[in-house]
Amino acid sequence: MKRLKIKHILGVAYLLMLSACATSLEEGAEDILMVNIKPSEKLCEFLGQISVSEGGMVSGDFMRDSKIKEGANNQLKNRALKMGGNTVFIESRFNDLKHLSSQKLNETLIGYVYLCNF
């Protein structure tokens, strides 16, 4: 009986560790430019709005703050790439679980995707 419980606990711990990895960049997404100033309409075509979130109440406990931020940025770039964009204007960045911990448990980004001719 104890052996069965230990296997279950180890299995759950393994799954939590796997879920604590930051989202990786897809091929081509490393070229996506992230900006904090809205791009010029003369140079850029608006493609759409996106939002992403990395971490969470469970996986956020097992990730460093830098990995949560990296994963959220990577998700944003991956989604922009799929939309055909090359630039993302980040409208807002927030941690909606900050009241639960002094650590960053998650990060949510809201952005606008553009195709720019630089």
C-alpha positions as CSV (number, residue, x, y, z in Angstrom):
1,M,0.0,0.0,0.0
2,K,2.8,2.5,0.9
3,R,4.6,1.6,-2.3
4,L,1.6,2.5,-4.3
5,K,1.2,5.8,-2.6
6,I,4.9,6.7,-3.2
7,K,4.5,5.9,-6.9
8,H,1.5,8.2,-7.2
9,I,3.3,11.0,-5.4
10,L,6.4,10.6,-7.6
11,G,4.2,10.5,-10.7
12,V,2.5,13.7,-9.7
13,A,5.8,15.4,-8.8
14,Y,7.2,14.4,-12.2
15,L,4.2,15.9,-14.0
16,L,4.5,19.1,-12.0
17,M,8.2,19.4,-13.0
18,L,7.3,18.9,-16.7
19,S,4.6,21.6,-16.5
20,A,7.1,24.0,-14.9
21,C,9.1,24.4,-18.1
22,A,8.9,27.7,-20.0
23,T,7.3,27.7,-23.4
24,S,10.0,27.5,-26.1
25,L,10.3,29.5,-29.2
26,E,9.2,28.1,-32.5
27,E,11.5,28.3,-35.5
28,G,11.3,31.9,-37.0
29,A,9.7,33.4,-33.8
30,E,13.1,34.7,-32.6
31,D,12.9,37.4,-35.3
32,I,9.6,38.8,-33.9
33,L,10.2,42.4,-32.6
34,M,8.5,43.3,-29.3
35,V,8.0,47.0,-28.7
36,N,6.4,49.2,-26.1
37,I,5.5,52.0,-28.5
38,K,2.6,51.6,-30.9
39,P,4.0,51.2,-34.5
40,S,3.3,53.7,-37.2
41,E,0.3,53.0,-39.4
42,K,2.4,54.2,-42.3
43,L,4.9,51.4,-41.9
44,C,2.8,48.7,-40.3
45,E,-0.4,46.8,-41.0
46,F,-2.4,45.8,-37.9
47,L,-3.2,42.0,-37.9
48,G,-5.0,41.5,-34.6
49,Q,-4.9,41.4,-30.8
50,I,-3.5,38.5,-28.8
51,S,-3.2,37.5,-25.1
52,V,-1.0,34.9,-23.5
53,S,-0.4,33.6,-20.0
54,E,2.5,31.6,-18.5
55,G,2.7,30.0,-15.1
56,G,-0.2,29.4,-12.8
57,M,-1.1,28.5,-9.3
58,V,0.6,25.1,-9.5
59,S,3.3,25.4,-12.1
60,G,4.2,28.9,-11.1
61,D,5.5,27.6,-7.8
62,F,8.1,25.5,-9.6
63,M,9.3,28.1,-12.0
64,R,11.7,31.0,-11.6
65,D,10.4,34.5,-12.3
66,S,12.7,34.8,-15.3
67,K,11.4,31.5,-16.8
68,I,7.8,32.7,-16.4
69,K,8.6,36.0,-18.2
70,E,10.6,34.2,-20.9
71,G,7.7,31.7,-21.5
72,A,5.1,34.4,-21.8
73,N,7.3,36.4,-24.2
74,N,7.9,33.2,-26.3
75,Q,4.2,32.4,-26.4
76,L,3.5,36.0,-27.7
77,K,6.2,35.7,-30.4
78,N,4.9,32.2,-31.4
79,R,1.4,33.4,-31.8
80,A,2.5,36.5,-33.7
81,L,4.4,34.4,-36.1
82,K,1.4,32.2,-36.8
83,M,-0.6,35.3,-37.6
84,G,2.0,36.4,-40.1
85,G,3.3,39.3,-38.1
86,N,6.8,40.5,-37.4
87,T,6.2,43.1,-34.6
88,V,4.2,43.0,-31.4
89,F,3.2,46.1,-29.5
90,I,2.8,45.0,-25.8
91,E,-0.2,46.9,-24.4
92,S,-0.1,45.4,-20.9
93,R,1.8,43.0,-18.8
94,F,0.5,41.8,-15.4
95,N,0.6,39.1,-12.8
96,D,-3.0,38.4,-11.7
97,L,-1.9,36.0,-8.9
98,K,0.4,38.5,-7.2
99,H,-1.9,38.6,-4.2
100,L,-1.2,34.9,-3.5
101,S,2.6,35.1,-3.2
102,S,5.6,37.4,-3.2
103,Q,6.9,35.3,-6.2
104,K,5.7,35.8,-9.7
105,L,3.3,32.9,-10.1
106,N,2.2,33.9,-13.6
107,E,2.5,36.6,-16.2
108,T,-0.2,37.6,-18.7
109,L,0.6,39.7,-21.8
110,I,-1.8,41.5,-24.0
111,G,-0.5,42.7,-27.3
112,Y,-1.2,43.8,-30.9
113,V,0.4,42.1,-33.8
114,Y,1.6,44.0,-36.8
115,L,3.3,43.3,-40.1
116,C,5.8,46.1,-40.5
117,N,8.0,47.1,-43.4
118,F,11.2,48.4,-41.8
